[in-house]
Amino acid sequence: MRHVANDRHANLETNFILARLEQFHGIAVFTTNIASAVDPAVMRRMSANIVFPFPDIEARTELWRRMIPAEAPVAGKLDFHKLAKQYELSGGFIKVACERAAYVAGAADTEIDEPLLRQTIERMYRERGKVSATGRLE
């Protein structure tokens, strides 16, 4: 019965989105990390489908560098390449990790350092049911 209830809920959501799209005369932007979960009826109404590839190590290194501004209180030199190599995070997760680490450091009146970033990342993996901080988070 649970599967049927989930299907009914998904159908209601799809019907709601389709009805809203029919009434809307502007530009709508939909984003997802799981393109296969988008209903085919919704996909047929898309005039463009832009796929952003998962960032490689070089791109992740640059994302780490850009997410922590130069004026942020940082303890020592952060090895962004090492973080990018060890943790396969999407740009969104890198942003969230930096924000969370900044909040923790600010609340503790300390600086952002690599151990704090690693603790933050490992907590994010656990929150998503991962036993270890390995594999992609997208």
N, CA, C and O atoms as CSV, one atom per row, in Angstrom:
chain,resi,resn,atom,element,x,y,z
A,1,MET,N,N,0.810,-1.200,0.000
A,1,MET,CA,C,0.000,0.000,0.000
A,1,MET,C,C,0.856,1.269,0.000
A,1,MET,O,O,0.469,2.286,-0.574
A,2,ARG,N,N,2.003,1.199,0.639
A,2,ARG,CA,C,2.852,2.380,0.720
A,2,ARG,C,C,3.276,2.850,-0.669
A,2,ARG,O,O,3.316,4.052,-0.931
A,3,HIS,N,N,3.590,1.915,-1.556
A,3,HIS,CA,C,4.013,2.262,-2.907
A,3,HIS,C,C,2.904,3.003,-3.647
A,3,HIS,O,O,3.174,3.978,-4.348
A,4,VAL,N,N,1.683,2.562,-3.502
A,4,VAL,CA,C,0.544,3.206,-4.151
A,4,VAL,C,C,0.362,4.615,-3.615
A,4,VAL,O,O,0.114,5.544,-4.384
A,5,ALA,N,N,0.482,4.783,-2.313
A,5,ALA,CA,C,0.347,6.108,-1.711
A,5,ALA,C,C,1.432,7.042,-2.218
A,5,ALA,O,O,1.162,8.211,-2.494
A,6,ASN,N,N,2.670,6.538,-2.344
A,6,ASN,CA,C,3.749,7.368,-2.863
A,6,ASN,C,C,3.482,7.764,-4.308
A,6,ASN,O,O,3.723,8.909,-4.690
A,7,ASP,N,N,2.980,6.813,-5.127
A,7,ASP,CA,C,2.659,7.110,-6.522
A,7,ASP,C,C,1.568,8.179,-6.611
A,7,ASP,O,O,1.655,9.095,-7.429
A,8,ARG,N,N,0.556,8.059,-5.778
A,8,ARG,CA,C,-0.532,9.027,-5.787
A,8,ARG,C,C,-0.003,10.414,-5.417
A,8,ARG,O,O,-0.367,11.412,-6.040
A,9,HIS,N,N,0.849,10.467,-4.409
A,9,HIS,CA,C,1.424,11.749,-3.992
A,9,HIS,C,C,2.268,12.340,-5.119
A,9,HIS,O,O,2.180,13.536,-5.395
A,10,ALA,N,N,3.082,11.514,-5.768
A,10,ALA,CA,C,3.911,11.979,-6.882
A,10,ALA,C,C,3.039,12.486,-8.025
A,10,ALA,O,O,3.354,13.506,-8.638
A,11,ASN,N,N,1.943,11.780,-8.317
A,11,ASN,CA,C,1.032,12.212,-9.380
A,11,ASN,C,C,0.377,13.550,-9.047
A,11,ASN,O,O,0.212,14.398,-9.924
A,12,LEU,N,N,0.009,13.736,-7.795
A,12,LEU,CA,C,-0.567,15.016,-7.384
A,12,LEU,C,C,0.442,16.142,-7.563
A,12,LEU,O,O,0.095,17.219,-8.050
A,13,GLU,N,N,1.680,15.898,-7.174
A,13,GLU,CA,C,2.723,16.911,-7.338
A,13,GLU,C,C,2.941,17.232,-8.810
A,13,GLU,O,O,3.045,18.398,-9.188
A,14,THR,N,N,3.011,16.198,-9.635
A,14,THR,CA,C,3.217,16.398,-11.068
A,14,THR,C,C,2.059,17.186,-11.667
A,14,THR,O,O,2.276,18.125,-12.433
A,15,ASN,N,N,0.854,16.816,-11.330
A,15,ASN,CA,C,-0.318,17.529,-11.847
A,15,ASN,C,C,-0.315,18.992,-11.407
A,15,ASN,O,O,-0.676,19.878,-12.182
A,16,PHE,N,N,0.089,19.241,-10.178
A,16,PHE,CA,C,0.168,20.614,-9.675
A,16,PHE,C,C,1.185,21.409,-10.485
A,16,PHE,O,O,0.903,22.530,-10.909
A,17,ILE,N,N,2.361,20.837,-10.700
A,17,ILE,CA,C,3.412,21.521,-11.463
A,17,ILE,C,C,2.946,21.787,-12.892
A,17,ILE,O,O,3.135,22.886,-13.413
A,18,LEU,N,N,2.343,20.789,-13.524
A,18,LEU,CA,C,1.872,20.963,-14.898
A,18,LEU,C,C,0.807,22.049,-14.997
A,18,LEU,O,O,0.823,22.847,-15.935
A,19,ALA,N,N,-0.114,22.088,-14.045
A,19,ALA,CA,C,-1.159,23.116,-14.044
A,19,ALA,C,C,-0.546,24.501,-13.882
A,19,ALA,O,O,-0.944,25.449,-14.559
A,20,ARG,N,N,0.414,24.609,-12.990
A,20,ARG,CA,C,1.078,25.909,-12.772
A,20,ARG,C,C,1.851,26.345,-14.007
A,20,ARG,O,O,1.850,27.528,-14.348
A,21,LEU,N,N,2.517,25.404,-14.687
A,21,LEU,CA,C,3.253,25.725,-15.902
A,21,LEU,C,C,2.320,26.234,-16.997
A,21,LEU,O,O,2.670,27.155,-17.734
A,22,GLU,N,N,1.133,25.636,-17.103
A,22,GLU,CA,C,0.168,26.058,-18.119
A,22,GLU,C,C,-0.294,27.497,-17.878
A,22,GLU,O,O,-0.576,28.221,-18.833
A,23,GLN,N,N,-0.372,27.914,-16.627
A,23,GLN,CA,C,-0.837,29.258,-16.274
A,23,GLN,C,C,0.286,30.291,-16.345
A,23,GLN,O,O,0.021,31.486,-16.479
A,24,PHE,N,N,1.519,29.844,-16.256
A,24,PHE,CA,C,2.675,30.737,-16.154
A,24,PHE,C,C,3.173,31.106,-17.543
A,24,PHE,O,O,3.290,30.243,-18.413
A,25,HIS,N,N,3.464,32.377,-17.754
A,25,HIS,CA,C,3.889,32.838,-19.074
A,25,HIS,C,C,5.302,33.410,-19.054
A,25,HIS,O,O,5.690,34.135,-19.970
A,26,GLY,N,N,6.055,33.096,-18.043
A,26,GLY,CA,C,7.420,33.581,-17.956
A,26,GLY,C,C,8.419,32.451,-18.153
A,26,GLY,O,O,8.115,31.432,-18.773
A,27,ILE,N,N,9.587,32.648,-17.626
A,27,ILE,CA,C,10.643,31.639,-17.686
A,27,ILE,C,C,10.676,30.914,-16.345
A,27,ILE,O,O,10.777,31.541,-15.290
A,28,ALA,N,N,10.592,29.612,-16.397
A,28,ALA,CA,C,10.660,28.799,-15.180
A,28,ALA,C,C,11.960,28.001,-15.218
A,28,ALA,O,O,12.339,27.455,-16.254
A,29,VAL,N,N,12.624,27.944,-14.091
A,29,VAL,CA,C,13.871,27.194,-13.986
A,29,VAL,C,C,13.667,26.090,-12.956
A,29,VAL,O,O,13.300,26.357,-11.812
A,30,PHE,N,N,13.903,24.872,-13.361
A,30,PHE,CA,C,13.819,23.721,-12.471
A,30,PHE,C,C,15.230,23.173,-12.297
A,30,PHE,O,O,15.993,23.093,-13.259
A,31,THR,N,N,15.567,22.803,-11.091
A,31,THR,CA,C,16.873,22.189,-10.846
A,31,THR,C,C,16.680,20.868,-10.116
A,31,THR,O,O,15.753,20.706,-9.323
A,32,THR,N,N,17.568,19.936,-10.398
A,32,THR,CA,C,17.523,18.652,-9.704
A,32,THR,C,C,18.888,17.995,-9.778
A,32,THR,O,O,19.658,18.225,-10.710
A,33,ASN,N,N,19.167,17.186,-8.795
A,33,ASN,CA,C,20.363,16.346,-8.824
A,33,ASN,C,C,20.028,14.960,-9.346
A,33,ASN,O,O,20.924,14.148,-9.579
A,34,ILE,N,N,18.740,14.684,-9.530
A,34,ILE,CA,C,18.300,13.360,-9.962
A,34,ILE,C,C,17.349,13.534,-11.148
A,34,ILE,O,O,16.129,13.497,-10.987
A,35,ALA,N,N,17.911,13.721,-12.318
A,35,ALA,CA,C,17.106,13.979,-13.515
A,35,ALA,C,C,16.135,12.844,-13.802
A,35,ALA,O,O,15.050,13.080,-14.333
A,36,SER,N,N,16.507,11.624,-13.459
A,36,SER,CA,C,15.634,10.478,-13.732
A,36,SER,C,C,14.350,10.522,-12.898
A,36,SER,O,O,13.392,9.812,-13.204
A,37,ALA,N,N,14.324,11.340,-11.858
A,37,ALA,CA,C,13.139,11.428,-11.010
A,37,ALA,C,C,12.109,12.422,-11.543
A,37,ALA,O,O,10.993,12.497,-11.027
A,38,VAL,N,N,12.476,13.183,-12.572
A,38,VAL,CA,C,11.542,14.158,-13.126
A,38,VAL,C,C,10.548,13.429,-14.023
A,38,VAL,O,O,10.939,12.638,-14.882
A,39,ASP,N,N,9.286,13.695,-13.822
A,39,ASP,CA,C,8.229,13.047,-14.604
A,39,ASP,C,C,8.387,13.371,-16.089
A,39,ASP,O,O,8.669,14.517,-16.439
A,40,PRO,N,N,8.210,12.386,-16.963
A,40,PRO,CA,C,8.329,12.616,-18.413
A,40,PRO,C,C,7.398,13.706,-18.936
A,40,PRO,O,O,7.749,14.419,-19.876
A,41,ALA,N,N,6.222,13.842,-18.341
A,41,ALA,CA,C,5.283,14.888,-18.778
A,41,ALA,C,C,5.858,16.278,-18.513
A,41,ALA,O,O,5.633,17.200,-19.297
A,42,VAL,N,N,6.586,16.431,-17.431
A,42,VAL,CA,C,7.229,17.705,-17.123
A,42,VAL,C,C,8.411,17.920,-18.076
A,42,VAL,O,O,8.604,19.019,-18.596
A,43,MET,N,N,9.192,16.870,-18.296
A,43,MET,CA,C,10.356,16.978,-19.189
A,43,MET,C,C,9.940,17.389,-20.603
A,43,MET,O,O,10.661,18.144,-21.255
A,44,ARG,N,N,8.801,16.910,-21.085
A,44,ARG,CA,C,8.344,17.249,-22.438
A,44,ARG,C,C,8.074,18.741,-22.587
A,44,ARG,O,O,8.120,19.270,-23.697
A,45,ARG,N,N,7.797,19.410,-21.498
A,45,ARG,CA,C,7.477,20.835,-21.551
A,45,ARG,C,C,8.724,21.708,-21.411
A,45,ARG,O,O,8.631,22.933,-21.491
A,46,MET,N,N,9.860,21.108,-21.208
A,46,MET,CA,C,11.112,21.861,-21.081
A,46,MET,C,C,11.662,22.194,-22.468
A,46,MET,O,O,11.766,21.323,-23.331
A,47,SER,N,N,12.005,23.438,-22.664
A,47,SER,CA,C,12.580,23.815,-23.953
A,47,SER,C,C,14.096,23.682,-23.939
A,47,SER,O,O,14.725,23.661,-24.997
A,48,ALA,N,N,14.680,23.594,-22.769
A,48,ALA,CA,C,16.133,23.410,-22.657
A,48,ALA,C,C,16.426,22.538,-21.449
A,48,ALA,O,O,15.734,22.599,-20.432
A,49,ASN,N,N,17.453,21.735,-21.579
A,49,ASN,CA,C,17.899,20.885,-20.488
A,49,ASN,C,C,19.416,21.054,-20.398
A,49,ASN,O,O,20.157,20.566,-21.251
A,50,ILE,N,N,19.853,21.734,-19.379
A,50,ILE,CA,C,21.277,22.017,-19.215
A,50,ILE,C,C,21.823,21.115,-18.122
A,50,ILE,O,O,21.341,21.128,-16.990
A,51,VAL,N,N,22.831,20.335,-18.474
A,51,VAL,CA,C,23.442,19.413,-17.528
A,51,VAL,C,C,24.790,19.985,-17.095
A,51,VAL,O,O,25.654,20.271,-17.924
A,52,PHE,N,N,24.950,20.143,-15.806
A,52,PHE,CA,C,26.227,20.583,-15.260
A,52,PHE,C,C,26.951,19.340,-14.760
A,52,PHE,O,O,26.461,18.665,-13.855
A,53,PRO,N,N,28.095,19.031,-15.329
A,53,PRO,CA,C,28.801,17.819,-14.922
A,53,PRO,C,C,29.305,17.933,-13.480
A,53,PRO,O,O,29.533,19.026,-12.960
A,54,PHE,N,N,29.467,16.781,-12.867
A,54,PHE,CA,C,30.019,16.755,-11.514
A,54,PHE,C,C,31.436,17.313,-11.578
A,54,PHE,O,O,32.199,16.933,-12.466
A,55,PRO,N,N,31.808,18.203,-10.662
A,55,PRO,CA,C,33.125,18.830,-10.746
A,55,PRO,C,C,34.270,17.841,-10.500
A,55,PRO,O,O,34.218,17.020,-9.584
A,56,ASP,N,N,35.301,17.942,-11.341
A,56,ASP,CA,C,36.497,17.118,-11.154
A,56,ASP,C,C,37.361,17.743,-10.058
A,56,ASP,O,O,36.977,18.752,-9.466
A,57,ILE,N,N,38.503,17.161,-9.791
A,57,ILE,CA,C,39.362,17.626,-8.689
A,57,ILE,C,C,39.760,19.090,-8.872
A,57,ILE,O,O,39.731,19.864,-7.915
A,58,GLU,N,N,40.128,19.471,-10.087
A,58,GLU,CA,C,40.551,20.854,-10.322
A,58,GLU,C,C,39.398,21.827,-10.067
A,58,GLU,O,O,39.584,22.875,-9.448
A,59,ALA,N,N,38.218,21.471,-10.548
A,59,ALA,CA,C,37.057,22.335,-10.336
A,59,ALA,C,C,36.703,22.409,-8.856
A,59,ALA,O,O,36.374,23.483,-8.353
A,60,ARG,N,N,36.768,21.281,-8.155
A,60,ARG,CA,C,36.470,21.287,-6.706
A,60,ARG,C,C,37.495,22.128,-5.952
A,60,ARG,O,O,37.141,22.845,-5.016
A,61,THR,N,N,38.760,22.044,-6.354
A,61,THR,CA,C,39.801,22.859,-5.711
A,61,THR,C,C,39.459,24.332,-5.853
A,61,THR,O,O,39.543,25.090,-4.887
A,62,GLU,N,N,39.075,24.735,-7.050
A,62,GLU,CA,C,38.719,26.140,-7.294
A,62,GLU,C,C,37.456,26.532,-6.533
A,62,GLU,O,O,37.367,27.648,-6.020
A,63,LEU,N,N,36.486,25.635,-6.454
A,63,LEU,CA,C,35.274,25.921,-5.682
A,63,LEU,C,C,35.609,26.142,-4.210
A,63,LEU,O,O,35.107,27.083,-3.594
A,64,TRP,N,N,36.452,25.282,-3.642
A,64,TRP,CA,C,36.879,25.468,-2.245
A,64,TRP,C,C,37.531,26.838,-2.088
A,64,TRP,O,O,37.218,27.574,-1.153
A,65,ARG,N,N,38.426,27.174,-2.990
A,65,ARG,CA,C,39.156,28.444,-2.914
A,65,ARG,C,C,38.194,29.624,-2.966
A,65,ARG,O,O,38.364,30.596,-2.231
A,66,ARG,N,N,37.200,29.547,-3.817
A,66,ARG,CA,C,36.268,30.668,-3.981
A,66,ARG,C,C,35.229,30.763,-2.865
A,66,ARG,O,O,34.709,31.846,-2.597
A,67,MET,N,N,34.927,29.650,-2.219
A,67,MET,CA,C,33.884,29.663,-1.189
A,67,MET,C,C,34.370,30.240,0.136
A,67,MET,O,O,33.560,30.660,0.963
A,68,ILE,N,N,35.664,30.263,0.340
A,68,ILE,CA,C,36.197,30.866,1.562
A,68,ILE,C,C,36.884,32.171,1.168
A,68,ILE,O,O,37.991,32.150,0.630
A,69,PRO,N,N,36.241,33.297,1.431
A,69,PRO,CA,C,36.793,34.576,0.995
A,69,PRO,C,C,38.121,34.900,1.684
A,69,PRO,O,O,38.395,34.426,2.786
A,70,ALA,N,N,38.926,35.703,1.023
A,70,ALA,CA,C,40.252,36.065,1.538
A,70,ALA,C,C,40.160,36.730,2.915
A,70,ALA,O,O,41.066,36.582,3.735
A,71,GLU,N,N,39.081,37.453,3.168
A,71,GLU,CA,C,38.955,38.159,4.449
A,71,GLU,C,C,38.406,37.288,5.576
A,71,GLU,O,O,38.294,37.753,6.710
A,72,ALA,N,N,38.065,36.047,5.288
A,72,ALA,CA,C,37.560,35.132,6.328
A,72,ALA,C,C,38.684,34.794,7.304
A,72,ALA,O,O,39.836,34.635,6.901
A,73,PRO,N,N,38.347,34.687,8.586
A,73,PRO,CA,C,39.369,34.320,9.574
A,73,PRO,C,C,39.750,32.841,9.432
A,73,PRO,O,O,38.994,31.948,9.815
A,74,VAL,N,N,40.935,32.609,8.877
A,74,VAL,CA,C,41.407,31.254,8.608
A,74,VAL,C,C,42.687,31.004,9.393
A,74,VAL,O,O,43.577,31.853,9.431
A,75,ALA,N,N,42.772,29.836,10.019
A,75,ALA,CA,C,43.971,29.449,10.777
A,75,ALA,C,C,44.922,28.714,9.832
A,75,ALA,O,O,44.628,27.601,9.397
A,76,GLY,N,N,46.025,29.313,9.525
A,76,GLY,CA,C,47.012,28.659,8.662
A,76,GLY,C,C,46.560,28.606,7.219
A,76,GLY,O,O,45.589,29.250,6.823
A,77,LYS,N,N,47.287,27.824,6.447
A,77,LYS,CA,C,46.976,27.671,5.022
A,77,LYS,C,C,46.114,26.431,4.837
A,77,LYS,O,O,46.459,25.346,5.305
A,78,LEU,N,N,44.990,26.602,4.152
A,78,LEU,CA,C,44.103,25.476,3.882
A,78,LEU,C,C,44.543,24.801,2.582
A,78,LEU,O,O,44.798,25.473,1.583
A,79,ASP,N,N,44.629,23.483,2.600
A,79,ASP,CA,C,45.025,22.728,1.414
A,79,ASP,C,C,43.757,22.347,0.638
A,79,ASP,O,O,43.202,21.263,0.817
A,80,PHE,N,N,43.318,23.261,-0.219
A,80,PHE,CA,C,42.083,23.055,-0.970
A,80,PHE,C,C,42.185,21.868,-1.920
A,80,PHE,O,O,41.212,21.140,-2.116
A,81,HIS,N,N,43.360,21.673,-2.510
A,81,HIS,CA,C,43.536,20.544,-3.435
A,81,HIS,C,C,43.370,19.215,-2.691
A,81,HIS,O,O,42.757,18.283,-3.211
A,82,LYS,N,N,43.910,19.131,-1.487
A,82,LYS,CA,C,43.785,17.907,-0.691
A,82,LYS,C,C,42.322,17.637,-0.330
A,82,LYS,O,O,41.864,16.496,-0.394
A,83,LEU,N,N,41.594,18.688,0.050
A,83,LEU,CA,C,40.169,18.535,0.362
A,83,LEU,C,C,39.404,18.084,-0.884
A,83,LEU,O,O,38.543,17.208,-0.808
A,84,ALA,N,N,39.723,18.687,-2.025
A,84,ALA,CA,C,39.042,18.348,-3.280
A,84,ALA,C,C,39.328,16.917,-3.703
A,84,ALA,O,O,38.464,16.240,-4.260
A,85,LYS,N,N,40.541,16.465,-3.436
A,85,LYS,CA,C,40.935,15.108,-3.817
A,85,LYS,C,C,40.290,14.066,-2.902
A,85,LYS,O,O,39.859,13.010,-3.365
A,86,GLN,N,N,40.227,14.365,-1.610
A,86,GLN,CA,C,39.721,13.390,-0.641
A,86,GLN,C,C,38.196,13.288,-0.648
A,86,GLN,O,O,37.648,12.196,-0.495
A,87,TYR,N,N,37.511,14.413,-0.824
A,87,TYR,CA,C,36.054,14.430,-0.711
A,87,TYR,C,C,35.423,14.786,-2.057
A,87,TYR,O,O,35.676,15.860,-2.602
A,88,GLU,N,N,34.607,13.884,-2.585
A,88,GLU,CA,C,33.920,14.114,-3.859
A,88,GLU,C,C,32.597,14.822,-3.593
A,88,GLU,O,O,31.542,14.196,-3.492
A,89,LEU,N,N,32.684,16.135,-3.483
A,89,LEU,CA,C,31.502,16.939,-3.187
A,89,LEU,C,C,31.105,17.778,-4.388
A,89,LEU,O,O,31.959,18.265,-5.128
A,90,SER,N,N,29.807,17.942,-4.575
A,90,SER,CA,C,29.318,18.870,-5.598
A,90,SER,C,C,29.570,20.292,-5.099
A,90,SER,O,O,29.888,20.510,-3.930
A,91,GLY,N,N,29.421,21.244,-6.003
A,91,GLY,CA,C,29.620,22.639,-5.622
A,91,GLY,C,C,28.697,23.075,-4.502
A,91,GLY,O,O,29.098,23.842,-3.626
A,92,GLY,N,N,27.462,22.593,-4.523
A,92,GLY,CA,C,26.511,22.947,-3.469
A,92,GLY,C,C,26.946,22.445,-2.101
A,92,GLY,O,O,26.807,23.149,-1.101
A,93,PHE,N,N,27.473,21.228,-2.060
A,93,PHE,CA,C,27.932,20.692,-0.773
A,93,PHE,C,C,29.200,21.395,-0.293
A,93,PHE,O,O,29.392,21.564,0.912
A,94,ILE,N,N,30.057,21.803,-1.208
A,94,ILE,CA,C,31.252,22.567,-0.816
A,94,ILE,C,C,30.816,23.892,-0.189
A,94,ILE,O,O,31.356,24.309,0.835
A,95,LYS,N,N,29.848,24.539,-0.804
A,95,LYS,CA,C,29.327,25.803,-0.272
A,95,LYS,C,C,28.747,25.601,1.124
A,95,LYS,O,O,29.033,26.377,2.035
A,96,VAL,N,N,27.940,24.571,1.291
A,96,VAL,CA,C,27.320,24.299,2.593
A,96,VAL,C,C,28.390,23.992,3.637
A,96,VAL,O,O,28.292,24.463,4.770
A,97,ALA,N,N,29.410,23.213,3.280
A,97,ALA,CA,C,30.483,22.878,4.220
A,97,ALA,C,C,31.199,24.144,4.682
A,97,ALA,O,O,31.497,24.290,5.867
A,98,CYS,N,N,31.475,25.052,3.760
A,98,CYS,CA,C,32.147,26.303,4.119
A,98,CYS,C,C,31.279,27.171,5.018
A,98,CYS,O,O,31.759,27.750,5.992
A,99,GLU,N,N,29.993,27.256,4.680
A,99,GLU,CA,C,29.077,28.055,5.507
A,99,GLU,C,C,28.961,27.485,6.913
A,99,GLU,O,O,29.030,28.222,7.897
A,100,ARG,N,N,28.784,26.169,7.005
A,100,ARG,CA,C,28.654,25.545,8.328
A,100,ARG,C,C,29.916,25.730,9.150
A,100,ARG,O,O,29.847,26.047,10.337
A,101,ALA,N,N,31.070,25.535,8.525
A,101,ALA,CA,C,32.338,25.710,9.247
A,101,ALA,C,C,32.479,27.159,9.713
A,101,ALA,O,O,32.962,27.410,10.818
A,102,ALA,N,N,32.064,28.107,8.882
A,102,ALA,CA,C,32.144,29.521,9.264
A,102,ALA,C,C,31.236,29.822,10.455
A,102,ALA,O,O,31.619,30.566,11.358
A,103,TYR,N,N,30.032,29.244,10.457
A,103,TYR,CA,C,29.124,29.452,11.595
A,103,TYR,C,C,29.698,28.855,12.869
A,103,TYR,O,O,29.650,29.485,13.926
A,104,VAL,N,N,30.236,27.655,12.780
A,104,VAL,CA,C,30.816,27.002,13.961
A,104,VAL,C,C,31.997,27.811,14.478
A,104,VAL,O,O,32.117,28.045,15.681
A,105,ALA,N,N,32.869,28.238,13.569
A,105,ALA,CA,C,34.039,29.030,13.976
A,105,ALA,C,C,33.593,30.357,14.591
A,105,ALA,O,O,34.139,30.788,15.606
A,106,GLY,N,N,32.609,30.996,13.982
A,106,GLY,CA,C,32.121,32.266,14.516
A,106,GLY,C,C,31.506,32.115,15.901
A,106,GLY,O,O,31.743,32.940,16.784
A,107,ALA,N,N,30.716,31.059,16.090
A,107,ALA,CA,C,30.079,30.828,17.390
A,107,ALA,C,C,31.107,30.534,18.474
A,107,ALA,O,O,30.907,30.886,19.637
A,108,ALA,N,N,32.209,29.888,18.093
A,108,ALA,CA,C,33.260,29.544,19.051
A,108,ALA,C,C,34.334,30.625,19.121
A,108,ALA,O,O,35.302,30.496,19.871
A,109,ASP,N,N,34.162,31.693,18.338
A,109,ASP,CA,C,35.133,32.784,18.261
A,109,ASP,C,C,36.542,32.258,17.929
A,109,ASP,O,O,37.535,32.652,18.539
A,110,THR,N,N,36.585,31.356,16.942
A,110,THR,CA,C,37.852,30.811,16.466
A,110,THR,C,C,37.944,31.027,14.959
A,110,THR,O,O,37.079,31.656,14.350
A,111,GLU,N,N,38.990,30.503,14.387
A,111,GLU,CA,C,39.187,30.622,12.945
A,111,GLU,C,C,38.799,29.327,12.248
A,111,GLU,O,O,38.744,28.265,12.868
A,112,ILE,N,N,38.534,29.429,10.960
A,112,ILE,CA,C,38.259,28.241,10.149
A,112,ILE,C,C,39.589,27.543,9.903
A,112,ILE,O,O,40.558,28.167,9.472
A,113,ASP,N,N,39.626,26.262,10.177
A,113,ASP,CA,C,40.847,25.498,9.898
A,113,ASP,C,C,40.475,24.183,9.220
A,113,ASP,O,O,39.298,23.841,9.104
A,114,GLU,N,N,41.480,23.461,8.779
A,114,GLU,CA,C,41.229,22.223,8.053
A,114,GLU,C,C,40.514,21.162,8.902
A,114,GLU,O,O,39.591,20.516,8.405
A,115,PRO,N,N,40.912,20.964,10.167
A,115,PRO,CA,C,40.167,19.991,10.984
A,115,PRO,C,C,38.685,20.330,11.103
A,115,PRO,O,O,37.844,19.431,11.077
A,116,LEU,N,N,38.355,21.603,11.231
A,116,LEU,CA,C,36.945,22.006,11.318
A,116,LEU,C,C,36.231,21.705,10.000
A,116,LEU,O,O,35.102,21.215,10.008
A,117,LEU,N,N,36.872,21.991,8.882
A,117,LEU,CA,C,36.266,21.682,7.587
A,117,LEU,C,C,36.045,20.175,7.442
A,117,LEU,O,O,34.997,19.741,6.965
A,118,ARG,N,N,37.016,19.395,7.845
A,118,ARG,CA,C,36.896,17.933,7.747
A,118,ARG,C,C,35.767,17.414,8.644
A,118,ARG,O,O,34.994,16.552,8.226
A,119,GLN,N,N,35.668,17.926,9.857
A,119,GLN,CA,C,34.581,17.517,10.758
A,119,GLN,C,C,33.226,17.856,10.139
A,119,GLN,O,O,32.282,17.068,10.204
A,120,THR,N,N,33.151,19.027,9.546
A,120,THR,CA,C,31.913,19.471,8.912
A,120,THR,C,C,31.538,18.559,7.751
A,120,THR,O,O,30.383,18.155,7.622
A,121,ILE,N,N,32.508,18.237,6.913
A,121,ILE,CA,C,32.266,17.368,5.756
A,121,ILE,C,C,31.837,15.983,6.224
A,121,ILE,O,O,30.877,15.419,5.700
A,122,GLU,N,N,32.536,15.438,7.197
A,122,GLU,CA,C,32.213,14.097,7.687
A,122,GLU,C,C,30.814,14.057,8.305
A,122,GLU,O,O,30.113,13.052,8.187
A,123,ARG,N,N,30.411,15.135,8.955
A,123,ARG,CA,C,29.061,15.225,9.502
A,123,ARG,C,C,28.037,15.226,8.360
A,123,ARG,O,O,26.976,14.613,8.476
A,124,MET,N,N,28.352,15.908,7.272
A,124,MET,CA,C,27.437,15.943,6.127
A,124,MET,C,C,27.267,14.546,5.518
A,124,MET,O,O,26.161,14.173,5.124
A,125,TYR,N,N,28.347,13.782,5.440
A,125,TYR,CA,C,28.242,12.406,4.940
A,125,TYR,C,C,27.342,11.579,5.857
A,125,TYR,O,O,26.466,10.853,5.386
A,126,ARG,N,N,27.563,11.695,7.178
A,126,ARG,CA,C,26.741,10.932,8.128
A,126,ARG,C,C,25.270,11.310,8.022
A,126,ARG,O,O,24.401,10.444,8.112
A,127,GLU,N,N,24.983,12.593,7.832
A,127,GLU,CA,C,23.598,13.052,7.712
A,127,GLU,C,C,22.893,12.422,6.518
A,127,GLU,O,O,21.667,12.316,6.491
A,128,ARG,N,N,23.672,12.015,5.550
A,128,ARG,CA,C,23.099,11.382,4.361
A,128,ARG,C,C,23.200,9.874,4.412
A,128,ARG,O,O,23.048,9.200,3.393
A,129,GLY,N,N,23.458,9.339,5.602
A,129,GLY,CA,C,23.450,7.907,5.808
A,129,GLY,C,C,24.720,7.182,5.375
A,129,GLY,O,O,24.725,5.956,5.265
A,130,LYS,N,N,25.787,7.923,5.130
A,130,LYS,CA,C,27.043,7.299,4.722
A,130,LYS,C,C,27.803,6.867,5.958
A,130,LYS,O,O,27.874,7.601,6.943
A,131,VAL,N,N,28.371,5.671,5.905
A,131,VAL,CA,C,29.141,5.144,7.033
A,131,VAL,C,C,30.485,5.839,7.108
A,131,VAL,O,O,30.991,6.109,8.197
A,132,SER,N,N,31.068,6.130,5.947
A,132,SER,CA,C,32.352,6.829,5.917
A,132,SER,C,C,32.270,7.987,4.942
A,132,SER,O,O,31.359,8.055,4.117
A,133,ALA,N,N,33.220,8.889,5.040
A,133,ALA,CA,C,33.230,10.083,4.206
A,133,ALA,C,C,33.902,9.780,2.873
A,133,ALA,O,O,34.921,10.377,2.525
A,134,THR,N,N,33.318,8.849,2.140
A,134,THR,CA,C,33.839,8.483,0.825
A,134,THR,C,C,32.686,8.484,-0.174
A,134,THR,O,O,31.519,8.370,0.201
A,135,GLY,N,N,33.028,8.612,-1.425
A,135,GLY,CA,C,32.023,8.615,-2.470
A,135,GLY,C,C,31.472,10.007,-2.706
A,135,GLY,O,O,31.786,10.955,-1.986
A,136,ARG,N,N,30.658,10.102,-3.714
A,136,ARG,CA,C,30.106,11.400,-4.119
A,136,ARG,C,C,28.947,11.831,-3.244
A,136,ARG,O,O,28.099,11.038,-2.836
A,137,LEU,N,N,28.953,13.129,-2.977
A,137,LEU,CA,C,27.765,13.790,-2.418
A,137,LEU,C,C,27.371,14.815,-3.464
A,137,LEU,O,O,28.082,15.793,-3.697
A,138,GLU,N,N,26.224,14.576,-4.091
A,138,GLU,CA,C,25.755,15.517,-5.110
A,138,GLU,C,C,24.337,15.913,-4.864
A,138,GLU,O,O,23.776,16.701,-5.625
